[in-house]
């Protein structure tokens, strides 16, 4: 992902440079029409710009898995931006799936089935299945990935013993509101745990 972002930034800089070079070339063309020779460094600037584009193009093709992209800077940037979005979506999906797997792994200490936890785990499995059928992460997956989903808070309540009192109260109340008071109480009392 970082290589794609770096190539996008480099491509933007190159696009700005090419625009400036285009202005210089138009000025040089006007001067040529009037009989003035072009500046000696103009040819070197053209060669350097062409080499910079060739290097960017080759690296972009490699990052995009050898896909054939039109040798046009805006097309290369479009392809890189599309790849960045795909990679970003995959990272979001993976983070979210990790949270869902942890929620699915939670265990109730009472031995018998604890319906509030079972319902949450069933819903988590449904989200996992749903995510396998789509390529774009939905709102729930984004919330899971960035840590703002009620499942993230449930996991914090179960695992994070270093929360301040204020944090603990907020997390406890939100879990109670979003997932049910019975589940929040069981998690707070240590009746739910995450096996190692």
CORDA-V153113 format. One record per backbone hydrogen bond with DSSP energy under -0.5 kcal/mol. CO is the residue of the C=O (numbers start at 0). NH is the residue of the N-H. If there is no record, write none. Layout:
co nh
CO NH
CO NH
This chain:
co nh
0 4
1 5
2 6
3 7
4 8
5 9
6 10
7 11
8 12
9 13
10 14
11 15
12 16
13 17
14 18
15 19
16 20
17 21
18 22
19 23
20 24
21 25
22 26
23 27
24 28
25 29
26 30
27 31
28 32
29 33
30 35
31 34
38 41
39 42
39 43
40 44
41 45
42 46
43 47
44 48
45 49
46 50
47 51
48 52
49 53
50 54
51 55
52 56
53 57
54 58
55 59
56 60
57 61
58 62
59 63
60 65
60 66
61 64
63 66
66 68
69 71
71 74
71 75
72 76
73 77
74 78
75 79
76 80
77 81
78 82
79 83
80 84
81 85
82 86
83 87
84 88
85 89
86 90
87 91
88 92
89 93
90 94
91 95
92 96
93 97
94 98
95 99
96 100
97 101
98 102
99 103
100 104
101 105
102 105
104 194
106 192
107 110
109 111
112 114
113 116
113 117
114 118
115 119
116 120
117 121
118 122
119 123
120 124
121 125
122 126
123 127
124 128
125 129
126 130
127 131
128 132
129 132
130 133
134 136
137 141
138 142
139 143
140 144
141 145
142 146
142 147
142 148
143 146
148 151
148 152
149 153
150 154
151 155
152 156
153 157
154 158
155 159
158 160
163 167
164 168
165 169
166 170
167 171
168 172
169 173
170 174
171 175
172 176
173 177
174 178
174 179
175 179
179 183
180 184
181 185
182 186
183 187
184 188
185 190
185 191
186 189
190 108
192 106
192 194
